[in-house]
């Protein structure tokens, strides 16, 4: 007859094998390790959010830079158009001064006529004329009106300036 072997002894608190079995089970992580893991995960989320924001910000910045460049080009074009309009206005005002000078010559107000001619020449010069219009401005500025009883001569000379001007800057049709 054989006898059964006795069942293995269960580890008890004081048993020498009990300590060996407890050390084999993983110990729960300490609070510091849990903090480090959570901080690492949070840092990962923060980094991802920063990268996403940076990417979106870069695209918004490049769009804003393109819009700024377009606005600068439009501003430059508007400035050019404004300068051209101001030059035309100055030229037309100079032509008007020729007519006023003619009227004053007819009235025998040679001093006022000379002032009108001088102001008209200055306006035409301020419009920065080029070519033949520049030559007209130079001739007009050099012209000196002399008071005399024969107004036909002075009137003819001022009309010659007006005719040259009208040939170079023809009136616009409506």
Secondary structure, 3 states (H helix, E strand, C coil): CCCCCCCCCCCCCCCCCHHHHHHHCCCCCCHHHHHHHHHHHHHHHHHHHHHHHHHHHHHHHHHHHHHHHHHHHHHHHHHHHHHHHHHHHHHHHHHHHHHHHHHHHHCCCHHHHHHHHHHHHHHHHHCCCCHHHHHHHHHHHHCCCCCCCCHHHHHHHHHHHHHHHHHHCCCCCC
